[in-house]
Amino acid sequence: MSIQDDLNRVREWAQEKAQGGSEPPWAWYQYMKLVETVDAILRGMAATTTENSPQLVTRQGKLIQLTEAKCQRDTVQRHPGTAKIPLPM
């Protein structure tokens, strides 16, 4: 099975639930949003080709290496807390 098959199954399920008539209005709205979202994902997948896209290269070893901090914690200047921020009316 492919991801497209799974998405189509989810779309069909959500559409059946929305068209069933036994769901409350808030649930119907959520099912319809799910159908629209799956449609958008499928359209995006159809429009994207991987032939010319750079392939993900698997890297060996560590991806992130933690190092010692270059500044001391208490020496950083703090922003003054006295500035008033204008709020919209």
Residue pairs with C-beta under 8 A, 6 or more apart in sequence:
3 45
4 42
4 45
7 38
7 41
7 42
8 38
8 42
10 34
10 38
11 34
11 35
11 38
11 39
11 42
14 31
14 32
14 34
14 35
14 38
15 31
15 35
17 23
17 27
17 31
18 28
18 31
18 32
18 35
23 31
